[in-house]
Amino acid sequence: MTTMIIGGGVVGLSVAYGLLKQGQDVVVLDGADGDFRASRGNFGLVWVQGKGAGCVEYSLWSRRSAGLWASFAQELQDLTGFDLKLVQTGGFEYFTIAAELENQVAKLLALRNASNGDYTFEVLDNVALKKQIPEIGPKVLGATYCPEDGHVNPLFLLKALSSAVQKKGGVIHTGTKVIDVTSTDAGFMVVLENGKQLNGEKVVLSAGLGAIDLGPKLGFRAPIRPQQGQLMVTEKLPTFLYHPSGTLRQVNEGGIQIGASKAELGLHDVEDVLTIAGLARHAIDVFPHLAKAKMVRSWAALRIMSPDGLPIYQHSTTHPGATFITCHSGITLAAAHAELLPDWIMNNNAAPDLSVFNEGRFDV
C-alpha cells in the first residue's frame, strides 16, 4: 500500500519516516525551493513552556513529543550521521514588563492545575537569574524556566529526515507542485504541474499553506492562514547562552538568533527595518552586551496558523484514506509525528486520541 505525502517539510518528512518504520510504502511530493517554507525559516525550538493554555490536550501532546525528542534525534543520527545539535536542558522566558511576567506565571499555574500538578516550572527574579546567567541586563525583571524545553538545528533536522526517508526506502520527488488530487477506485491520483500523474492508496496532505487550495479537493476545510515572523542572527560569539528562550538562542555555530515577530500580512515574507530594529532592542534589553554584536543576516518566514493556533489532525469524511495534518510547531512535534502519528493515520489500535484537534471544533 502506497501513501502519497503532499509536502516535504519537517511535518511531511516526519510522518513519512514514521510510516516507513511501520513498513509502509511512501512517496513524498516536495514543492519548489521558491515555495513558502516554514521548515527553512523557523526558530528551531523544542518548546512546551506555556503551550496549551486553554487546551491542556495541546500541552500534553507537545510535552509527549518533547519527551520523545532525545531518542528521536539519536535514532536519526545513528541512521544518517547527522548530529541535530539537540540541547534539551530547559529554557527561559525573559520579561521586562511586570504585567507580562504575572500573566506568564498565571498561565503556567493554570497549566499545572490542568495537569494535576504534573507541570514543572520555576520563577526567578533578576537576582536569581543573574546567578545563572551573569550577562542578563538590569531591565529584566524576571524569568520563567521550564526544564522540558530545548532547541535543535532545524536545517540539520530537515536534512536528516530527508536522508532517513530515503534510507528507509521512501521516494522523494523534489520540485513537484501538486495542482490537483482526486479519488479513484484504487485510492487517489495526484496531478503535478508538469502534467505527470501519480497514484496511491492513501494520501496525507501536509503541504503547509498549499493546503488552502488542495484541502477542499479532499473534503477538508483547511481553515489556515499565514502569519509572518521575522528573525535575525548575529556574528559568532563566545558561548554564554546555554538555555534558549522563545526570543533568543545561541545556535550551535555561535551566533545569537533573535526573534520572532508576529504580523498578519498575508503572503508577505520580506523583513522590514522597523521590525528588525524592535527585535534588536529586545535582545539588548535582555543582554546589553549584544549592542556591540554585528548582525549578519535577517529573514522573514510564514507560520501556518489555524483559527485557534492549535494543530489540525483530520481524516476526511468524504474521501476515505485522505488525511490532513497542519501545525505551526512542526519542530516540537516532529518526534510525535514520527513515532505516534503513523498509528493514527493507519487507524491502528495504538493510535493517540487526537479528536480534540479535528476540524469539527470550528463548527459554529
N, C-alpha and C positions, 0 to 999 in steps of 0.2 A: 504493500500500500504506500503510495507516494503522497507526501504532504508538501504542497507548494506554499512557501512563506513569502509573502509580498512585503519587502522591507528588509534591508540588510544592515540595519544599525545594531546597536547593542541589544535592543529588545528582541528583534528578529533573530539575531545570531545566537542569543542566549537560549531562546526557545528551540532553535534548530539543533543546537548542541545537545540539549536535554532529550529531544525526541530521538536523535541518533543514538544516544546512550541506551535508549529503550528498544533499539532495533528497528526503528522506522526508517524508511527511505525519505530523504529530504532534498528538496530543490529550493534554493534561496534566490529570489529575484531582487537584485540590488539596483538602485537607481543610479543616476549620473552624478559625477562629482559636483556639478553645479546645483544640485538639489539642496533644499533646506535640510541641514543635518544637525540635529541636536547632539548626536553622538560625537561629533568632532568639535563642539563648541561649549561643552558643559564645564562644571566646576570640579568634577571628579570626586565628589563626596560620597561616602558610605555613611548615611546620616539618618538618625532616628529621633534626635532631640527635638521635641515639640511637634513632631508629626503625629497626626491623628487627633488633634484637639477637636472634639465634637464628633469623632468617629473612631472609637477605640479599636475597631477591627483593622483600620489602616495602620494604627500604631503597632498592633500585634503582628500584622503582615510584614511591615518594614523591619521590625525587630527580629522576626523569624529569619528574614533574609540576611540581615546583618550578622546574625549568629552563624549562618552558613558560609559567610564570606571567606574566612581563613582557609577552610578545606577546599572551597571552590577555587580560590586563587592558586593554592598549591597543586591542585589537580591539573589546572590549565598549564602551570609552569612545568610540571612533570611531562605533560603530553607535548607541549610546543616549544619549551625552552624559554618562553617569555616570562621574565620576572615583572609582575604587575606593580611592584613597589607599593604594595598594600601596607599601610600603617594604621592600626586599629587600637590605639591606646587611649581613646577618648577625645572629646572635642569641647571647645569652649564657645560660648556666645558672649560677646562683649557689649556693654551698654554704657552710653554716656548720658542718657536721659533716665531719670529716676522712674518715671511713669512706665517707660518701656520695660525696665527691669522688673518692676512689680507685676506687669502684665505677663511677662515670661514666667515668673515664678508661679503665678496663679494658674497658668496653663499647664505647667509641669505637675503641679499639685493635683489638678483635675485629672490628668492622665494617670497619676499614681493611684488616685482613688478608683478610677475606672478599671485599673489593672489589679485591683485587690491588693494594693501595696507593693506589687512587683514592678517597680519603676525607680531605678536608682539615678539620683542626680544630686549635685551639690550647688550651693550658692556661696560665692566668695565676694568679699568686699575688696576694695583696691589694695589694702594692706596684705591680705591673704593671697591675693592674686600676684602681687609683686614678688612675693617669696618664691612663687613657682616660675614666674615669667618676669625677670628683672627689667626687661625692656618696655614693660607696659607704661603707658602715659598717665599723667595726673587727671586727665579728663575722663578716664574710665572709672565709673562709679562702682562697677562690679561685674561679675560674670556668672553664668551658669555652666556647669560641667556635667557631661554625661559620659560614662566610661564605655558605652557601646559604639560611639561614633568613631569615624576614621576617614581615610581618603586613599585614593589609588590614582595611578596614571591612566586616564581614560583612553588615551590613544594606544597605550600598550594593551589595555583590555580589548579594544576593538581588533587589534592585530592578532592577539592570542585567540580570540573567539573565531575569527576568520580562518586561522590556521587549524584550530581544533575541529571545526566543522568539516574541513576538507580531509584532515587526517582520519576522521571517523567515517569517511565515505560520502559525505554530503557534497552536493554540487552547488556552486555559487555562480550565478550569471551576473556580471557587473555591467553597469551602463545600460541597463534594461529598464525602460519605463513601461509600466503596465498601463494600458489605456482602457482595457475592458476586462471584465471577468463575468462568466456566466455559468449556470448549472448545465450539466449534461447528464445523460443516462448513467454514465460511469463515474460521475463526480463533478469536476469543474474544468473549464477551459479558460486560460488567460490569454489575452491578445497583447502583444508587445507593440511598441511604437514602430518598430522596424517591420511589422507585419507577421512576425513569427508567432506561432501558437503553441502553447504547452498545456498538457493535461495532467491531472492528478485526482486522486480520490478525495483528498481533503485540502482545504486552503485556510491559511492563517493570515489575516490582514493585520500587519504590524508596520504600516507604512508611514507612521507619523502623520504629518499634515496631509499626505497623499490620501489618507483615508477619508477625507472630507468628500472627495469625488467618488472614490471607489466603494465606500461603505454602503450607500443606498442601493448599489447594484446587488448586494448580498443580503439586503433586508436590515441593515444597521442604520441607525440614525446618525451615528458618528458626530455627536454634538461637541466638536472640539474647535479650538481656536489657537492662533499663535500668540505667544506673549514674549516680547523681546527682553533679553537680558544682555547687558554689556559687561565686559571683563577687561582686565589689563594684567600685565605681568612685568615685573622689574628685572633688572640685570641680576646675575647670580650674586648672592650674598652669603657670607659665612652663616652656618646653621645656627639659628636661635629660636625658631618656631617649631616646637616638637609636637604640637597639637593643632589640628585645623580648627577653623570656625566656619560659620556659614558665609563669611565675607572675606576671610583671609586664610591663606595656607601657603606654606613653603613647599614648593614642588621638589621632586627628587633631584632635579638638576641644580636647585639652589635659588631660583627666582621666587619672588613673592607674588602669588596670584591674588588679585584683588577683584572683588565683585560682590554681589551681582545685582544689577538694577532690575526693575520690573516696569514695563511700559506696554500699554495696549496700542500698538502701532500697525496692526495688520501684518503684512508680509515684509515689512521694512526691517532689514537686518544689517544696517550700516550704523556704526558708532558715531557719536557726536561729542564735541569738546565739553559741553556743559555737564553731560552725564559722567564722562570720564573724570572730569575735574572733581565732581562730587564724590566719586569713589576714592580718588586720591586723598581728598580731605578727610574722609572717614578713616582711611588707613593711617594717616599721620596723627589723627586724634588718638588712635589706639596705640600706635608705635611711632613716637615722634622722630626717631632716627631715620625713618623711611623718607623723610623730607629730602634727604641727600641722595636717595637712590634714583637711578635713571630708569625711566620706563622704556622697555624695548619693543613692546607690542600691545595692541589693544584690538578687540574684536567684539562683534555682536552676534548673537545666535538666537534662535527661536525655540522656546519651550512649547510643548504640546499640552494644552490645558483643557480639561473638561470643565463644565459649568461650576462644579464644586471643588475642583482641584484634585480630586481623587482618581485613581486608575479606573479604567473600564475594562472588564472582562466579560465578554458576551458570546454565547453560542447563538447562531442565527436560528430563529423560529421558522423562517420561510425557506432557508437553504441549508438543510441538514448537512453537517460536515464542514460548515464555514464558521470560523471563529474570529472575533475582533479583539485585539489587545492594544491598549494605549495607556501611557502614563507619562508623567514628567519627572519621574525618579528612576530612570532606567538603569543608572549605575547602582544605586542602593538595592534595587530589586532584581539585579541580574542573577544573583545566586538563587533566589526563589524561582525566577523564571526558568532557570536551567534545571533545578533539582525538583521542584514541586509542581510547576505549571504543566509539564507534559502529561501528568496523570489526569489533570483537569481537562486538557484538550481532548484526550482519548477517552474520557468518561470512565476511568478506572476506579475501582473501589477506594484506592488510596488518595483520591482527588481531594484537595483542600476545598473547604466551603467558601466560595467567592461570591455567593449570591448577593451580598450587600453591594457589590461593585458592578452589578449589571445595569443596563440602560433603563430598566424599569423605574429606577429611583428618580428619573427626571419627568415621570408622568405627573401631569397637573391634575 
